[in-house]
Amino acid sequence: MASQDWFDKDFYKTLGVKKDVTDADLKKTYRKLARKYHPDSNPGDAKAEATFKEISEAYSVLSDAEQRKEYDEIRAMGSGARFTAPGAGGAGGFDDVFSRFGQGRGQQADFDDIFAMFNQGGGGGSFGSGRFGQTSGGFRGFGGPQRGADVTARTTLDFVTAAKGETISLQSEDGKPFKVKIPAGVADGQKIRLRGRGRPSPDGGESGDIVVQITVRPHPVFTRDGLNLRLTVPVTFTEAALGATIEVPTLDGENVKLRVAPGTPSGRVLRVKGRGITTKKGTGDLLAELQVAVPSHLDEAAKAALEAFQAAEPKENPRAEMMAKARA
């Protein structure tokens, strides 16, 4: 920005805010104006584009604490003074500015004091260059354009849909409908980010994202363990004691056969390879935990048979080892 513009332009008035506006209110006001006058919202409207550049220019200076301080000092120092050439007519040349530093027309001015304000640590830049020679910030200038805001959407999926994946239609928090492809194997609590599908930038930058938060309903039979699927499979006492071939369900709806070895204890886990969750990272297994089911009601014949078995079974205490370890 040319140095003269700091006297000519009232950035506070451009944004419609007071001089003591807070950073938060300044940002809020700018975003509101930027959305209103953004070229994307006013195609072909040269006046709107010019206004957009003006508010972006003003915000670029006022949102930077250091620039805002310098701007306020220059405006206060000028009080209507202008950097006019000698003999250009009208009051207010360099002498008006120097008088702010206690210098009169007949006194020697300390140029370092003046130029330092235009090149704060500028490494020897020339008058009107450096920070003051930069274009404004929000509109492809100093600081670069702002990224658009993210928007959030939420969805609840049934267990099978989350495991298999599906394209669904949703509505974001700002009410706009969109479609999202749910990848196979998405987990409860996972977030899916749709790049560039969020709110547009207020000043020509990249758009924000849509962030979809996933909730997965529990399944009545299966639970997830990473990429593996777990289920509890009841077996009878005789199946566990004598051995058996049983069928268990899979998430696909098919049944698979498992061999239960004789003497299988409750809690043993049998593995079915490749029947778990499939994702780009791989495929898990189906883990079937066997649980011996004890009958709650016995008829007389069954009771008599068990009593006969009890009389014939080895006289070993299955808790003896546990008791010994506890005493030790």
Secondary structure, 3 states (H helix, E strand, C coil): CCCCHHHHCCHHHHHCCCCCCCHHHHHHHHHHHHHHHCCCCCCCCHHHHHHHHHHHHHHHHHCCHHHHHHHHHHHHHHCCCCCCCCCCCCCCCHHHHHHHHCCCCCCCCCHHHHHHHHCCCCCCCCCCCCCCCCCCCCCCCCCCCCCCCCEEEEEEECHHHHHHCEEEEEECCCCCEEEEEECCCCCCCCEEEECCCCCCCCCCCCCCCEEEEEEECCCCCCEEECCEEEEEEEEEHHHHHHCEEEEEECCCCCEEEEEECCCCCCCCEEEECCCCCEECCEECCEEEEEEEECCCCCCHHHHHHHHHHHHHCCCCCCCHHHHHHHHC
